[in-house]
Amino acid sequence: MARLTLDELLAESDDLGLLDVKPRPVNTSTEAVRIQQAFEEINVFVDRQHYAPGEGQAGERVSVNERTLQVRLKTYRENPAITEQLREFDRHGLLAQATEALPPASLDDILDLDDELLSESAEDIFTFRHARPAAARPDKISERKPCGDFAQFKPLFDQAAADLVTGKRKSMKFANEQEIEAGGFFILHGVMVYVAEVNDPHIRNGKRNARLRLIFENGTEGKNLLRSLATELYKDPSGRRLSEPNAGPLFDPAPTFTTEAGPNGHRKVTTPVDENARSPHPGAPSPQSSPASGRGSERENQLLIPESLRELQVNERITGCIYIVRSLPPSPEIAKLDGQLFKIGFTTGSFEDRIRGAKDDPTFLMAPVHPVRSYDAINLNANKFESLMHRFFADARLDIEIMDRFGKPFRPREWFLLPLPVIETAIAMLLDGSILRHRYDAVAGEIVSMQPHDLTNDPLLTSNG
C-alpha cells in the first residue's frame, strides 16, 4: 500500500476531531487599554477631589499619588495621539486644551517650561529634609610635627626619667584634668609628654580649656587643646601623670645665695654649686673664689638672670622664663593703673612667642603688653617659683572679670597692683629664703617683717606646694 501524502491525510474526514484546535484566547490588556485604565484613575481622582491633579489650593502638600497622576496627565496632554485616543473617555474635559508641545529652542525656553520639579509653590527644592547635616568641624586640627627646638627640652625628659628611677618622681594614674598645667609631665600611649605652654585659656560650656604646646619624648610637638589631651589620657588605660620631684622646696637644701649688680641695672642672683659639678674633668684645678659669695671652694651659678646675660656654665640648663609685663589696654579704667599694674608670668618657651598673641588672650586682659623684665630660670623650678610669687602677693591681685574672644567671662589671676621695685625685691628675697620671714602689706605697699603671730597664717609656710 502506497504511503499517503500530507495533503491526502488532511483531506480525509476527521471523525475524531483531532484537527479541530481552538485558538488561544488573546490578552485584551493591550497598550491602548492600559492607557485608558491609567486615564480612568485620573478621572476617579477628579471625581473625589473636584480638581485636576496638582491644581489644588496653593500651599497644600502634594501627595506622592497625586504627583504621579499629575505627571501622567501632563504626558497625555503633550502627546496628540494619546489625546485623540482618550477624547471619548475625557468626561471632565482634562484634555480639552491640550496642544502639541514644541521642542525648546533655547536655554530660556527650557527654564520657562512648566517643570514639576521647579514649579512647587514652596520653591524649596534646595531644602534638605531627610539628609544628615554635615558634621561640625573644629576650628583647628592639631597635628604632630618635628620639634625644632627639641634640644632645649631633651634634658627635661632625661631628668624626669632619672627622677622616676631614683624615686624623686612617682607615676600616678591620670584622674583630673585640672592637673594639666605648664611644666607638667604625662605618659600617653607609652610616650612621655611635656606641657611646655598653656595659651589662650578660656571657659567653654562651663569647663576650663586652653591651647597647649605639647612636647613629646620622640622629638615631635603638637598644639592640642587641654580637654583633648585630658580625653586621650582618660581613654588610655596606661595614661599617667608624673608627680613633682619630692626633693624638697624650690632649691637645693640650705643653699647660700648672693647678689651683685649687673649691666643695665639688672640684678644678678647667684648660688654655689657642688665642687664636683663645676669641673668637667676630675682633678681639674678649682676656680678662684667669687668675691660676691666669699667662699673659696664655690663658684657662681646663675639661677635667675636677665636675658641679656645668658651665659650657661657646666651642668646648667634653662628651665623656663620668668617675665614681668605691663598692659597697654584701650580701656581707660585699666590704663589709669599704668605704672602700678604688672603681670608676673612664666613660660617654658620663647618669651616673645608667649606675648605675641596678647591681644587675643584673656590672661593678658585681651590687650597688647609691653615687656618690663624677663629672666631666664636656670636649674630652677620656674613653675613653682611663679606660684610662690603669686601666693606672696595674693592681697595685691587685681580682681577683675573680662570677656574672652568667645564672649565667656574670665578672671585673670596673674595681674598685681604693685610697684616694680617691690617685685624685684621679692624675687631676690625668695631666692635667698628671707621671704619666709616677710609678708607683703597691701595697705602700705611694701614688704614688711612678720611678727611671730603672723607665721601661722603665712601662705608660703602653710602651703603644701
HELIX and SHEET records of a PDB file:
HELIX    1   1 LEU A    6  ALA A   11  1                                   6    
HELIX    2   2 GLU A   31  GLN A   49  1                                  19    
HELIX    3   3 VAL A   64  ARG A   77  1                                  14    
HELIX    4   4 PRO A   80  GLN A   85  1                                   6    
HELIX    5   5 ARG A   87  PHE A   89  5                                   3    
HELIX    6   6 LEU A  107  LEU A  111  1                                   5    
HELIX    7   7 PHE A  150  THR A  166  1                                  17    
HELIX    8   8 GLU A  177  GLU A  179  5                                   3    
HELIX    9   9 LEU A  226  LYS A  235  1                                  10    
HELIX   10  10 PRO A  263  GLY A  265  5                                   3    
HELIX   11  11 GLU A  275  ALA A  277  5                                   3    
HELIX   12  12 GLU A  307  LEU A  309  5                                   3    
HELIX   13  13 PRO A  332  ALA A  335  1                                   4    
HELIX   14  14 PHE A  351  ARG A  356  1                                   6    
HELIX   15  15 ALA A  358  ASP A  360  5                                   3    
HELIX   16  16 PRO A  362  PHE A  364  5                                   3    
HELIX   17  17 ALA A  382  PHE A  392  1                                  11    
HELIX   18  18 ALA A  394  ALA A  396  5                                   3    
HELIX   19  19 LEU A  420  ASP A  432  1                                  13    
HELIX   20  20 SER A  434  ARG A  437  5                                   4    
HELIX   21  21 PRO A  452  ASN A  457  5                                   6    
HELIX   22  22 PRO A  459  THR A  462  1                                   4    
SHEET    1   A 7 LYS A 145  PRO A 146  0                                        
SHEET    2   A 7 THR A 220  GLY A 222 -1                                        
SHEET    3   A 7 LYS A 207  PHE A 216 -1                                        
SHEET    4   A 7 VAL A 191  ARG A 204 -1                                        
SHEET    5   A 7 PHE A 185  LEU A 188 -1                                        
SHEET    6   A 7 ARG A 240  LEU A 242 -1                                        
SHEET    7   A 7 SER A 171  LYS A 173 -1                                        
SHEET    1   B 7 THR A 258  ALA A 261  0                                        
SHEET    2   B 7 ARG A 267  THR A 271 -1                                        
SHEET    3   B 7 ASN A 301  PRO A 306 -1                                        
SHEET    4   B 7 VAL A 369  ILE A 378 -1                                        
SHEET    5   B 7 ILE A 318  SER A 327 -1                                        
SHEET    6   B 7 LEU A 341  THR A 347 -1                                        
SHEET    7   B 7 TRP A 415  LEU A 417 -1                                        
SHEET    1   C 2 ILE A 402  MET A 403  0                                        
SHEET    2   C 2 PRO A 409  PHE A 410 -1                                        
SHEET    1   D 2 HIS A 438  ASP A 441  0                                        
SHEET    2   D 2 GLU A 446  SER A 449 -1                                        
END                                                                             
